[in-house]
Amino acid sequence: MGVMSPDAKTDRVCPYCPLHCDDLIVSAQGEILSGGCEIACGHSSQIPLLQPTIAGQAVTRQQAEGEAARLLGQAHAPLISGLACDVDGLRAAVAVADQCRGFFDHGASDGFFNGLRVLQRRGALLTSPAEVRNRADVLVVFANQPWSRLPRFFDRYVPSGAQLFNDAPANRKIVLIGGSHAPDPLDGADVQVIPADLSKAAELALVLGALVAGRTPAVASSAGIAIDTLKEIAQALKAASYGVVAWENGDFGPHGDLAVEALYDLILTLNQTTRAAGLPLPPGGHVSGAHQVGLWQAGTPLRTCFTAEGPVYDSQLYSRAKLLADGRADLVLWISAMPGAVLPKIDDLPVILLSSTAPPDGPPPRVYIPVATPSLDHDSVFFRGEGVVSLHASRWRSPAPYLSVAETLAQISNQLPKGEQHPC
């Protein structure tokens, strides 16, 4: 952390995790003076000098953009993925996917769709971070060390001190199911960490639901947790005035949507006798923003194919992983202007990489173009991780070392063959 100066900029939005903390204070040079976690401080202190490349050889930016346009123009089924960028970058990515008749899916959407499929099938009873902060007295979290990915989770969601509707300091019970150790001590909170096998989260949630309903399943344990411990958790949730069940959609393995559905059942059971709600922990890489932009630009969410007749959505058929595994994509445009969407190992397809960091180790992408980091280098808009609040983020530093994702895609798009486009 630096020393406060008269020209410090306040209320800056952090792009480096899905919490998008909006209380940072930075210097005129972009150094974090207050509010930054270890992830933000580690990233923002680096201003890498990056060079566009074609097949690993340094070129001018114009040459790289021209080669990217040529490859996209020749492709029959390009996959536009990664999508870790701001709203303007996402809008440009949708437009390019439409222009190229390509597929559109986020690089970290698997966990997100665990929740979305259940929401589509049956709805949900969810809460917001503000409600958790101001009302929750019992918080049960199903996740593997969420504070390693969301360092300020507890500071933002369950801070010490008075709640909005209670002048007395909050006295919360927090149960972390799936962790191996507690985060830094949380003032005024009773924290319990319980190791568990979260691949069996569906079974665990069903057992808890039965205990809340007054039934005792004939099992000695579930997901590695003794039945007596589960009885204590169930009793704490039943006794809460506002209980919250939180979870990480991506921690449940294959068929994770079944675990999410079981957690929804637990919440509904609790609401028969008390007040409770669910809180999916925000996914990384601005997945929620990509989902929102797809909906309003094309009328469909992620996992959309842009055809000559218009956009077609299929959550299974057009997932990034399945398209690559089945060999149905013939080119990948990967966007990674902020953390949360790591380029996977792709050996058999040409890759165009737009990234704010250097390419990963291994064979170089066919085209690499460095881009600016949203919020840090240019004004941006983000959807906060839960998808409810949009935040305008004023840039931290200037001038920006590179063009933004939106500007880069516009340069590429202008060199693509013109054809009939569908609503964007």
Long-range contacts (C-beta under 8 A, 24 or more apart in sequence): 1-32, 1-33, 1-34, 1-36, 1-41, 2-27, 2-31, 2-32, 2-33, 3-33, 4-33, 4-34, 5-33, 8-33, 9-394, 9-396, 12-375, 12-393, 12-394, 12-396, 13-375, 13-380, 13-382, 13-391, 13-392, 13-393, 13-394, 14-40, 14-375, 15-86, 15-338, 15-373, 15-374, 15-375, 15-376, 15-380, 15-382, 15-393, 16-40, 16-43, 16-44, 16-338, 16-339, 17-149, 17-150, 17-151, 17-284, 17-339, 17-340, 18-150, 18-282, 18-283, 18-284, 18-285, 18-286, 18-287, 18-288, 18-340, 18-384, 18-385, 19-150, 19-152, 19-153, 19-156, 19-282, 19-384, 19-385, 20-382, 20-384, 20-385, 20-391, 20-393, 21-152, 21-156, 22-391, 22-393, 26-396, 26-397, 28-397, 29-397, 30-376, 30-396, 30-397, 37-151, 37-152, 38-151, 39-151, 39-339, 43-339, 43-373, 44-376, 44-396, 47-401, 48-357, 48-358, 48-370, 49-401, 50-357, 50-358, 50-370, 50-402, 51-370, 52-367, 52-368, 52-369, 52-370, 53-359, 53-364, 53-365, 53-367, 53-368, 54-366, 54-367, 54-368, 55-364, 55-366, 56-364, 61-369, 61-403, 64-367, 64-368, 64-369, 65-369, 65-408, 65-411, 65-412, 65-415, 66-415, 67-366, 67-367, 68-333, 68-352, 68-367, 68-369, 68-412, 69-412, 69-413, 69-415, 69-416, 70-415, 71-331, 71-350, 71-352, 71-366, 71-367, 72-96, 72-100, 72-331, 72-333, 72-352, 72-412, 72-416, 73-100, 73-415, 73-416, 73-417, 75-100, 75-102, 75-330, 75-331, 76-101, 76-330, 77-101, 77-102, 77-103, 77-328, 77-329, 77-330, 77-331, 78-102, 78-103, 78-329, 78-330, 78-331, 78-332, 78-333, 79-103, 79-105, 79-320, 79-323, 79-324, 79-329, 79-331, 79-332, 79-333, 80-104, 80-105, 80-333, 80-335, 81-105, 81-106, 81-107, 81-320, 81-332, 81-333, 81-334, 81-335, 81-341, 82-106, 82-107, 82-285, 82-333, 82-334, 82-335, 82-336, 82-341, 82-343, 82-354, 83-107, 83-285, 83-286, 83-287, 83-290, 83-335, 83-341, 84-108, 84-284, 84-285, 84-286, 84-335, 84-336, 84-337, 84-338, 84-339, 84-340, 84-341, 85-286, 85-335, 85-336, 85-337, 85-338, 85-371, 85-374, 85-405, 85-406, 86-286, 86-289, 86-337, 86-374, 86-375, 86-380, 86-381, 86-382, 86-393, 86-404, 86-405, 86-406, 87-289, 87-293, 87-380, 87-381, 87-382, 87-383, 87-390, 88-380, 88-381, 88-404, 88-405, 88-406, 89-335, 89-337, 89-374, 89-404, 89-405, 89-406, 89-409, 90-286, 90-289, 90-290, 90-293, 90-294, 91-293, 91-297, 91-406, 91-424, 92-405, 92-406, 92-409, 92-410, 92-413, 93-333, 93-335, 93-405, 93-409, 94-293, 94-294, 94-297, 94-298, 94-424, 95-297, 95-409, 95-413, 95-421, 95-424, 96-333, 96-409, 96-412, 96-413, 96-416, 97-304, 97-306, 98-298, 98-306, 98-311, 98-421, 98-422, 98-424, 99-413, 99-416, 99-419, 99-421, 100-306, 100-416, 101-306, 101-307, 101-308, 102-305, 102-306, 102-333, 103-303, 103-304, 103-305, 103-306, 103-318, 103-320, 103-323, 103-329, 104-294, 104-298, 104-302, 104-303, 104-304, 104-305, 104-306, 104-318, 105-302, 105-303, 105-304, 105-318, 105-319, 105-320, 105-323, 106-285, 106-287, 106-290, 106-291, 106-302, 106-320, 106-341, 107-285, 107-320, 107-334, 107-336, 107-340, 107-341, 107-342, 107-343, 107-344, 108-250, 108-283, 108-284, 108-285, 108-287, 108-340, 108-341, 109-287, 109-290, 109-302, 109-303, 109-319, 109-320, 110-250, 110-319, 110-321, 111-248, 111-249, 111-250, 111-251, 111-252, 111-256, 111-283, 112-249, 112-250, 112-283, 112-287, 112-288, 112-291, 112-302, 113-257, 113-302, 113-303, 113-315, 113-319, 114-249, 114-250, 114-252, 114-256, 114-257, 114-259, 114-260, 115-249, 115-257, 115-260, 115-280, 116-291, 116-301, 116-315, 117-257, 117-315, 118-257, 118-260, 118-261, 118-264, 121-261, 122-261, 122-264, 124-264, 124-278, 125-264, 125-267, 125-268, 125-271, 125-276, 125-277, 125-278, 126-277, 126-278, 126-279, 126-280, 126-386, 127-244, 127-277, 127-278, 127-279, 128-279, 128-386, 128-388, 129-156, 129-157, 129-279, 129-384, 129-386, 131-242, 131-277, 132-157, 132-158, 132-244, 132-246, 132-279, 133-157, 133-158, 133-159, 133-163, 133-164, 134-163, 134-164, 134-165, 135-163, 135-164, 135-165, 135-241, 135-242, 136-172, 136-240, 136-242, 136-243, 136-244, 137-170, 137-171, 137-172, 137-173, 137-240, 137-241, 137-242, 137-243, 138-172, 138-173, 138-174, 138-175, 138-236, 138-237, 138-239, 138-240, 138-242, 138-243, 138-244, 139-172, 139-173, 139-174, 139-175, 139-243, 139-244, 139-246, 140-174, 140-175, 140-177, 140-233, 140-236, 140-237, 140-243, 140-244, 140-245, 140-246, 141-174, 141-175, 141-176, 141-177, 141-178, 141-246, 141-247, 141-281, 142-177, 142-178, 142-196, 142-198, 142-201, 142-204, 142-205, 142-245, 142-246, 142-247, 142-248, 142-251, 142-259, 142-263, 143-176, 143-177, 143-178, 143-179, 143-198, 143-246, 143-247, 143-248, 143-251, 143-281, 144-178, 144-179, 144-198, 144-248, 144-251, 145-178, 145-179, 145-180, 145-181, 146-179, 146-248, 146-281, 147-183, 149-284, 150-281, 150-282, 153-281, 154-183, 154-186, 154-189, 158-186, 158-189, 160-186, 160-187, 160-188, 160-189, 161-188, 173-236, 173-240, 175-233, 175-236, 177-204, 177-225, 177-233, 178-251, 194-225, 194-229, 195-224, 196-223, 196-224, 196-225, 197-223, 197-224, 198-223, 198-251, 198-252, 198-253, 198-259, 199-252, 199-253, 200-224, 201-247, 201-251, 201-252, 201-256, 201-259, 201-262, 201-263, 202-252, 202-255, 202-258, 202-259, 202-261, 202-262, 203-262, 204-230, 204-262, 205-259, 205-262, 205-263, 205-265, 205-266, 206-262, 206-265, 206-266, 208-233, 208-234, 208-237, 208-266, 209-262, 209-265, 209-266, 209-269, 212-237, 212-238, 212-266, 212-269, 212-270, 213-269, 237-270, 237-274, 237-276, 238-270, 238-273, 238-274, 239-274, 240-274, 240-275, 240-276, 241-274, 241-275, 242-275, 242-276, 242-277, 243-270, 243-274, 243-275, 243-276, 243-277, 244-276, 244-277, 244-278, 244-279, 245-270, 245-276, 245-277, 245-278, 245-279, 246-278, 246-279, 246-280, 246-281, 247-278, 247-279, 247-280, 247-281, 248-280, 248-281, 249-280, 249-281, 249-283, 250-283, 279-386, 280-386, 281-385, 282-384, 282-385, 282-386, 283-340, 283-385, 284-339, 284-340, 284-341, 285-336, 285-338, 285-339, 285-340, 285-341, 286-338, 286-340, 286-382, 286-383, 287-340, 288-383, 288-384, 288-385, 288-386, 288-387, 289-382, 289-383, 289-387, 291-387, 292-383, 292-387, 297-423, 297-424, 298-422, 298-423, 298-424, 299-423, 306-422, 308-420, 310-422, 310-423, 311-422, 324-349, 334-365, 335-371, 335-405, 337-371, 337-372, 337-373, 337-374, 337-404, 337-405, 338-373, 338-374, 354-405, 354-408, 354-409, 356-402, 369-408, 370-401, 370-402, 371-402, 371-403, 371-404, 371-405, 371-408, 372-400, 372-401, 372-402, 372-403, 372-404, 372-405, 374-404, 374-405, 377-401, 377-402, 377-404, 378-404
